[in-house]
């Protein structure tokens, strides 16, 4: 009895399954995330062929062309491309799926990687998103984490950057590979074969992560394996999103709002930096207070962390300029333009943090460059950092 075909149905669904469809008419929800298309429904064999022709349609217009319609392009303007060369536009695929075929998801992931690597086509990669009210679970979550951005093809520093956006009111769900048993009367040999297939699926995912096709930190992968489909691992707090490298946008920063004090900013950035460094360190907070003192152009902690792996104490250092740059982008300096309403406007400065070892130690300091999520308190729920867009 061959069970290999079960690999294509190794995910289960909490709701009725419908085959995936590709939507290319940009809805307001898609536009908010910068998506040019939306894949909805169960991922199944043949979906790559369904989406590939559209994703290979170029979006980089000729700015000198009299027929160039700026409004249409900026409705499709991916927020990721704020730092791209002028005139480089690329696709972002919104996802709304309960999962489906792992093997087909891997095919899509492989395509994302190949389509975004030194092909000379001028593409800026294929990014992904989960829009407001949508959900992306099981195999879909791996496709989400495969979203990537390419600024300069052939330059490894710019070619393999992750780029995936989760709306604060969207849902992303992870769980361990699962095979649904329809009959309890299995022989020992059959059970061993089923177990082997499960391990094969886990190994397949692990290889995709190791090869850089899926941007999944070790912390997320190991924790995901403890969750069954009936109780998925769902990012709910800022701390989880930071540890698992998931960008949650749009948030209040995109509309020029930061509802916390400088002290909360400092504490949040320090705590999130310690969690961000978890792949190589186990930084545990010392005491309950993380007090800030300013020393010239640096904000420093009076007490911070200890690395339980080495016993070394660490303090947190943040340039004052990080706070000043954040403030510069808020309040009266933030200009809201209705014609750009569908584009995420605010590009916050990624906080640069140094976790400094407080002992004589060569090359033990930790430099962290957080994403924008790092400025929010780690215990804040991601739904709480969302705000309705201002009306024109």
Number of C-alpha atoms within 10 A of each C-alpha: 6 8 11 13 10 17 19 18 20 22 22 21 15 8 7 8 15 14 13 22 16 17 16 14 11 16 14 14 17 26 23 24 31 31 29 24 24 26 20 20 21 22 29 19 18 12 20 17 11 14 18 14 9 14 20 14 11 15 19 15 15 10 12 7 8 7 9 12 11 12 12 9 14 18 23 25 27 24 24 21 18 16 10 14 11 10 12 18 24 28 25 31 28 30 29 27 27 27 29 27 23 27 20 19 26 22 17 22 22 16 16 23 19 13 19 25 21 16 11 11 12 18 26 28 28 24 30 29 30 31 29 19 12 20 22 27 27 28 29 28 24 26 30 28 23 31 27 26 29 27 22 19 21 15 12 13 11 14 20 23 18 25 24 28 26 28 25 25 19 19 20 25 21 27 23 22 25 19 17 10 9 6 6 6 9 11 9 9 10 14 12 12 16 20 13 14 21 19 13 15 20 16 12 15 20 15 13 18 19 14 9 14 25 26 25 21 16 16 13 17 18 11 13 18 14 13 15 15 18 10 11 17 21 15 22 16 19 27 25 22 23 23 23 19 21 23 22 24 27 27 25 17 25 21 22 23 18 20 11 12 9 13 14 17 19 26 23 22 27 29 23 25 29 26 20 25 16 15 11 10 16 17 25 16 17 13 9 8 12 22 14 20 13 13 11 9 10 15 21 25 22 12 18 26 25 21 18 12 10 10 11 17 20 26 19 27 23 22 18 16 15 21 17 12 14 21 18 14 21 18 12 9 10 16 13 15 13 11 12 13 17 23 22 23 19 21 16 20 18 17 24 17 21 21 25 20 20 13 10 8 9 7 8 14 14 17 14 19 14 19 19 20 27 25 29 27 21 22 12 14 18 25 16 13 22 19 15 9 15 10 8 8
